[in-house]
Amino acid sequence: MKTISFSYRLGLSTVYQIIIEVCYAIIKIVMPEVMLVPTEQKWKEIASEFWTCWNFPNCLGAIDGKHVTIQASPNSGSQYFCYKKTFSIVLLALVDTHYNFIAVDVGSFGKNSDGGIMAHSKLGKALDQNKLNVPPKEALPGTTNDVPYVIVGDEAFPLKTYLLRPYPGKQLDCNEKRVYNYRLYRARRVVENAFGLLSQKFRIYNRRMQAKPENADTSDFSICTDNNKDNKAKVDDTKKRHPCAENDAAVKINEREAIEKLQVEHEAIVLDLQMQHQAEVKNLHLYYEFRIGELHMNHGMMVSTLQRNHEILVGHLRSLNYTQGIRQEAALRDMRELKNKTLKDHLQEIQSMRLKYDNKLKEYEIAMKGLIEENELLRTEHESVLLDLRETTKVFKVNMKASMECLVTESNAAMEMLRNENRPKMKISSPFLTKQYETKVEGIRRKLAEKKQQRSIIATHLRSTNSHGDNNANNTANTITNDHAIDMVKVQDTMLQETVEDCQKLFYDTVRM
C-alpha cells in the first residue's frame, strides 16, 4: 500500500479504503459469474475430468486448508495463533482439475484444524444435508458396483460417505491399499498446486498481511474470484484459438469409451489366465501328491529293510560278546567284593582307633583328677605351715619386745650405776674399774650373741618357707608377709648392735674420767 500511495500521491488510509472497495466490487460483480453452485451436470463433468487426468473415479474435487499470515489483531489472545508459530486465518477451498475454486471458506481462526473448520463451515453443512446438487450413485468404470461421488482430502479430514482420506501408515498391509493411497494423493495434489499458483500470482501471500481479520477475509475472497476469472479467460481464449475444441472433447469421450472397453477385455483375459493358472496349479498339486506317495512307499520299504539288517547285526554282535560280557560281570563282582572288604577293614580300624582314643581320654581324666587332689593337699599343707609361721612370728615378736625391754632396762641400770660410782672426788684405780666394767659388758655381749643366734635360726626357717611358697603361684601374698617379718628382725638386730656400741662408748668415757 505504501508503494501505491507514493505512485499515485495518495494517503495510506485513502489507498486502504480504495483496496477494500475494489475487493467488495469484485466479489459482488465477478463472483456470480465464476463461482456459482455447480449443477448436477457440472459435477459430472468435474468427475469425468478427474478420471481422465488423475485416474480417480467419481471425484468431485480436492479440499484442503491454507494458513494466511496476518498481523496479530489487538485483544485476540491465541485464537489466531497456529502450529506454525504465526498469527493466521484459514482459507479452506474445494478445487477442480483446472485449479478453479469451486467453494471457499475464509476467516476461521488459525488454531482450528481443517476437519473442525469444514464441520462448522457452510460447505460442510451443505454436504451433510446434500444441498449442493451432488449426483446420485453411479457405477465405477468397468464394474457394476454403484458408489457415491466423493471429494478427497488429507489425514486432517474425517472419513465420511462424501469424503475420502488416505489409509494410515500402520494399516498399509497390502498392495491394494498402497495403490489407493497413491491414486488419492495424485487427485488431491490439485489443491496444493492451486495454492502454490495463487501464492506465485498474488505475492501478498508471501508476507504478512497488514490488515484486520475481516478485511483479510475480503481480500482472500476477491483473490480466489479473480483467480477463477483468469482461468476462465484462458479457457475462452483457447476455444477461440482452437475452434475444434468441441470435436476434441468428443474424440476424448470416444477414446475414453475405447479405453473402458479395453479395460473390460483386459479383465476378461486376466480372469481366463487366472482360471488356467488355477487348473495348472491343481494338476501340479495332484502330480506332486502322487510322487510324494511313491516316495513314502519306497522310504518305508527301505526303512523296513534297514531295520531287519540291524536286528541281524545286533544278534550277531550279542552272540560274539556273550563270553566277554560274562567275564566283565565276574570282574565287576570281584571288584565289588574287594571294595566291600576294604570298607569293612577300614571301618574296623577306625573303631579300634576310636576305642584307643577313648581309653587315653579316660586315663588323662584320672591323672588330672589325681593332680587336682594333690594340688588341693599341698595347698592345705601350705596354709597350715603359714598359720604356724604366723603364730611363731607373733611369739617371736613378743619375746623380742620383752628382751629388748630387758636389755634397755639393764643398760639404763648399768649407766645409772656407773654415774653413781663415778664421783669426782673419788679416784679409783683404772685396772680394777676396767676389769669390772669389762666383765659386765662381756655378759651383755653373750646375751646379745645368744639372741642373735636365735634370730638367725628363725630367719633361716622363714627363708625356706618362702622358697617353698614361691613354687605355688597362689601363695604370693603369704610370701610378701614372710619377707616383711625377716626385715623386722634385721631392724631389731641393728638397733641392739647400736645399743651395745653406745654402752661401750659410755664405758670408755667413764674410764677416762
Salt bridges, closest charged atoms under 4 A:
GLU40 OE2 - LYS44 NZ 3.99
GLU49 OE2 - HIS98 NE2 3.43
ASP64 OD2 - ARG188 NH1 3.46
GLU138 OE2 - LYS44 NZ 3.47
ASP173 OD1 - LYS177 NZ 3.18
GLU192 OE2 - ARG188 NH1 3.08
ASP230 OD2 - LYS201 NZ 3.73
ASP237 OD2 - ARG241 NE 3.33
GLU289 OE2 - HIS285 NE2 2.54
GLU294 OE1 - ARG291 NH1 2.78
GLU376 OE2 - ARG379 NH1 3.86
GLU410 OE2 - LYS447 NZ 3.32
GLU416 OE1 - ARG419 NH1 3.78
ASP493 OD1 - ARG455 NH2 2.82
ASP509 OD1 - ARG512 NH1 3.40
